[in-house]
Amino acid sequence: PVANRDIWEPLIELYRSRADEIEFRWVKGHAGNEWNEIADQLAVAGAEAQMTPSPDPGSVETSPADLSSPDGAVVPHRVAVFGAQPTALGGYDDNPVSNDVKRRLAEILAAKREMFPDLEVLTGLRLGVETLAAVVCGELGIAYAAILPFPEPDAKWPEASRVRFAELVAGAARVVTLERTSPKSPRMAGQSLSRRNAWMARNADEAIVVWDQHDPWLAKLVDSLEKVIPDEVLQITI
């Protein structure tokens, strides 16, 4: 048995037809090789939710009802967190980059809670910064809401990541699933993610974006956020 046979067999056939033109070279991962990093980012983006690598995060469309609180209840001060995926954070495991991001997020969110005791963090729980934000909230005892674009966005993730995702969903103060059904194509998944971003921006009083200042997808997202919540978008550079 071979996993992904439908992908491997055409690749092998193509290789055999051009074997005299192709040379394989091993390249160390996460070592600054431009094309290795790009390939890794594309692979993670595709595997994470079967989405296109560059959906338009600036697309604002009508989506389900926004967050609300019961009559008479205190409306939380909401901070939405977005950011880089594992490839830009040094991988999936603990490492100096991701640990530094966690530390900085902890400092910022702890300070926000001092200013706003009713603080609630909005996170979509995508692998990377959004997951780290939920972990930090759990460690600090800050309430967070899991904003999912559609059911089971983790369906294509590695098993260990899925287990962690379930734990973080269980620890959320509330879970909001914006669409009732999962997308049927990568394009539709990308559109769902765009709607999720727009929904989170509308419901947030502030936003935090952790990124390397180079990712074009996050650059579009920052631009979109600044149009919706101007002067309230904090950027953390990694």
Helices and strands as residue ranges (DSSP letters): H 5-17, G 19-21, H 34-49, E 78-83, G 86-89, H 96-115, E 120-123, H 129-140, E 143-148, H 159-170, E 174-177, H 186-203, E 206-211, H 216-228, E 233-237
